[in-house]
Amino acid sequence: MSEQDSNWKYADYIVTESDSIQKARAQSLELGIEPISPAMGAQAAVIAATTAAVNIVEIGTGAALSGLWLLSPSQRSVLTTIDSEAEHQGYARQMFSDARIAPNRVRLITGRSLDVLTRMNENSYDIVFVDADPSQVIENVEHGLRLARTGGTVLVPHALWKGKVADPAQRDDVTSAFRLLVQELASSNAVVSALSPVGDGLLQITKLA
């Protein structure tokens, strides 16, 4: 194991996940949903806490794993979460209930993200978490930046896409989309962005005035 791999493994190992988050992780794996890593969830929670996030949008509900992390820092935060899979949202609803998240703190919307996001209020959200169809990552991030308030942050997990983004020889459509997204944001004056190597990459994009 390389030194870098050891660091990644240690970053996950030191995270203590609550019982409800562990349960959501197990449910994700059972459903065949690729879960965010513990370190990635913890980092998302730190960002939510640091920004005192109240209004959060999640694109890709899964089995509620990332949603539980995003809601964990504050009892005041409210999550709107979108997924095209009604079955997944059924499991997620149960996970939120089991974690004793009040029903008025979670709004689940079943539908295609590109259809739902066009109807949502722009400049209104503290955090937008983009973890849906990877082939639509650029379009979803564009919508996310429209929805985020000035100073709000868009978070994109899996931004290194299975370790392929850093390898220029990897040119499949999804890898190329993530690579283009990272490169364009790095040179944009409209945002400040950083790519963290936790898990398989967490892209953090904060919207400037």
ABEGO torsion letter per residue (X at the ends): XBAAAAAAAAAAAABBBBAAAAAAAAAAAAAGBBBBBAAAAAAAAAAAAAAGBABBBBBGAEAGAAAAAAAAABAABBBBBBBABAAAAAAAAAAAAAAGBBAAABBBBBEBAAAAAAABBBGABABBBBBBBAAAAAAAAAAAAAABBBGBBBBBBGAAGGGAAABAABABAAAAAAAAAAAAAAABAABBBBBBABEAEBBBBBBBX
